[in-house]
């Protein structure tokens, strides 16, 4: 059971770190990337 929770925590940490680093990567590029535009559109288009 501990291995299951460890896996969940690792996956959550990877996802959280990507979400924290993504805006920094995007702002560091000269042009906005389609990946972040797609994620932003999909994330904000639900309402």
C-alpha positions as a Markdown table, in Angstrom:
| # | Residue | x | y | z |
|---|---|---|---|---|
| 1 | Unk | 0.0 | 0.0 | 0.0 |
| 2 | Unk | 2.9 | 2.3 | 0.7 |
| 3 | Unk | 4.2 | 1.9 | -2.8 |
| 4 | Unk | 0.9 | 3.0 | -4.3 |
| 5 | Unk | 0.9 | 6.2 | -2.2 |
| 6 | Unk | 4.6 | 6.8 | -3.1 |
| 7 | Unk | 3.7 | 6.6 | -6.8 |
| 8 | Unk | 0.7 | 8.9 | -6.4 |
| 9 | Unk | 2.9 | 11.5 | -4.6 |
| 10 | Unk | 5.6 | 11.2 | -7.3 |
| 11 | Unk | 3.1 | 11.8 | -10.1 |
| 12 | Unk | 1.5 | 14.7 | -8.2 |
| 13 | Unk | 5.0 | 16.3 | -7.7 |
| 14 | Unk | 5.9 | 15.9 | -11.4 |
| 15 | Unk | 2.6 | 17.5 | -12.5 |
| 16 | Unk | 2.9 | 20.3 | -9.9 |
| 17 | Unk | 6.5 | 21.1 | -10.9 |
| 18 | Unk | 5.5 | 21.2 | -14.6 |
| 19 | Unk | 2.7 | 23.6 | -13.9 |
| 20 | Unk | 5.0 | 25.8 | -11.9 |
| 21 | Unk | 7.8 | 25.8 | -14.5 |
| 22 | Unk | 5.7 | 26.1 | -17.6 |
| 23 | Unk | 5.0 | 29.8 | -17.3 |
| 24 | Unk | 8.7 | 30.5 | -16.8 |
| 25 | Unk | 9.6 | 28.4 | -19.9 |
| 26 | Unk | 6.9 | 30.2 | -21.9 |
| 27 | Unk | 8.1 | 33.6 | -20.9 |
| 28 | Unk | 11.7 | 32.7 | -21.7 |
| 29 | Unk | 10.9 | 31.8 | -25.3 |
| 30 | Unk | 10.8 | 34.4 | -28.0 |
| 31 | Unk | 7.4 | 33.3 | -29.3 |
| 32 | Unk | 4.6 | 31.6 | -27.5 |
| 33 | Unk | 4.5 | 27.9 | -28.0 |
| 34 | Unk | 1.4 | 26.1 | -29.3 |
| 35 | Unk | 1.5 | 23.6 | -26.4 |
| 36 | Unk | 0.9 | 26.2 | -23.8 |
| 37 | Unk | -1.7 | 28.0 | -25.9 |
| 38 | Unk | -3.6 | 24.7 | -26.3 |
| 39 | Unk | -3.4 | 23.9 | -22.6 |
| 40 | Unk | -4.5 | 27.4 | -21.7 |
| 41 | Unk | -7.4 | 27.3 | -24.2 |
| 42 | Unk | -8.5 | 23.9 | -23.0 |
| 43 | Unk | -8.2 | 24.9 | -19.4 |
| 44 | Unk | -10.1 | 28.2 | -19.7 |
| 45 | Unk | -12.7 | 27.2 | -22.3 |
| 46 | Unk | -14.7 | 25.0 | -20.0 |
| 47 | Unk | -16.7 | 27.8 | -18.4 |
